[in-house]
């Protein structure tokens, strides 16, 4: 009875030792429970920029303080309790040790092998684990798998989960870490309706109809004030509401590398990618850029290429600005919008996409569909 309560997601006929409907999943839960109860792996959750204890929900900003808290306040607790969570569990393996012999390990694989061979725990290392290992270091957010750096703990957590994706879309093959994320992807990408309310999941024939639905149903506005529960469509008016009505100062986002303060999360993300990673740096001259499209455009300057081609006269241009100015010379030549099939002047297609097909424009669908009309 105890085992069935401890692992509610696994359908068990008699016990863990008996037959199961999903042997691999059952073995993964067993392996995970053994590792959590016989090592210094610290399970945690991410809430904003804080580390939240899975056993008492207290939050911490300093990983060292978090680990000391678990060691002192939850020394005798059953460490496999967080397995009730459906999601792949994040664990901190910064100081990974076997609690039986105080052996030190640098990975879950080496720890699993040790527990199996030295302490005779029935752990099968070939089975996948319900764990996403991370190393928590104060103000340093680096993926332990690929060494990629991030500006926030939340970004690192999301990225780390991408290395352990298990749910696959049968239609397009895209992978997801959570079944809920897969379900939302199928609803958004592979159903008959193209436009959805992100709150109630109702489908609409056009973006305009979806927008009207959201404006008429305030409960479907995606953002809510945590004090008075008034809802908003965008973060900026919500932030203004918190300041004007409740006196809450607007949040700033400090860069953990250089300390600069940014007023939006997106600016922090762009700043960090540009200034503190090599992701957007030209390998030829070292120049950095804020977005990948500008970097790709710049790289072609070193090769003398002109990547932007007019779909009407096939003339090529070096920059996007140049081709946009060139498109005006074609006057009122008409093209069909690939989403709503409306016939428009070529030079107005981009503005039309932003106004009426914002979701498709943002996620890249419109840009891809229009690649033969003009370069965005």
Phi, psi and omega in degrees: 000317180300318182293324180292328178286325183289328182236073186290341182279346183259126178276115185242134180283310182237301179203183178297338182273350181269194181283146178230164177279339180219092186298318183297317180295318180298315179297324179296318178295320179298311180301316182297316180298319179296315181297316182294323185274348184233024178209174177265037172281127186255109177288143180206168173236158180253123176236104184065244179252013185248158175262122182253130178293134182284345186262334181224359177067011171292147182249149183222146175263334181259118180302324180295317178296322178299314181295319178296323179298313180297317181297323184269316186275336185231037184299320185255010182283155176286109187292347180273004178305317182297352179294350175295341180288137180290329187285160172298126188281129175281134176227144177268120181244030180301316178241069186279117180222156171275126184282350180277322183232004179061028174288145183255138184223153182254358180205163178291328180296313180292325177294317180299316179297319179297313181298326181283316186274322185271324185247003172060031173282140184282075181242128182257106186290346181284341181278145177294151178257152175273045186226146172241100183287138177220157174247116184266116178233138184304121175061017176233116186242089185236132178290129181283351179268311186242001178066015178287139182261149180225161184270341180223160177294324180298316178296318179297319181298314180297317180295316181301322178297334181293340178280352184231039181287138185232345184257124187244132176286125183289341184272319184239353177082003180290143184259149179220151180280327185243149176292328178295322178293322177296316180299318180293322177299314180298318179297319185281322190256335190235026175249173185292325180277142181266340186234132186230148167281125184288346181264305183264355176067015178287139182265152181223158184281341180213162178293327178298317179295321178296318181294319178297321178299315181295317181293329181275341180241092186301332180293343180267358172295133192287338186244140182229143173289128184285353180261304184254357176070009175296142187252153184220157180275326183232160182291322184301309177296329176294318179296319177295321178298316180298323180284313185287320187267320187249358176071022180269120183298147179294138185284142172246157185238105182279142173282127182289342182272314186241352176085357180296143181261127177246151185268353175223155179294325181293321178295322177297317180299313181294319179298315183295316179297320184285315190266334190237009173225165177265009185296325183242034181250135178289125182287343181274316185239354177081003180290140182255152181227158182274334180226154184294325183298322179290324177296314180299321178294320180293318182303324180292340177296325180290337181257356180076016182280158175233092191282346187258116185247134177289129183285349182263309183251357177066015175288144184254153182221155184278325184238160178292324179299321181295318182288329177294318177295324179294324183299334179296330182292343178276003173062233187257030176298136190261148172219161182260132176296127184290350181260304183258357177068015177286138180273125185224162171293139185307319186288348180258357185298317182297314179295323177298319181296317181294325185280319188249343182230051188300317182297314179295325179293318182292319185274004173093351183298313183297318181299318180294317182293330183266010186300335180268355179267307176198160181271131181266000000 
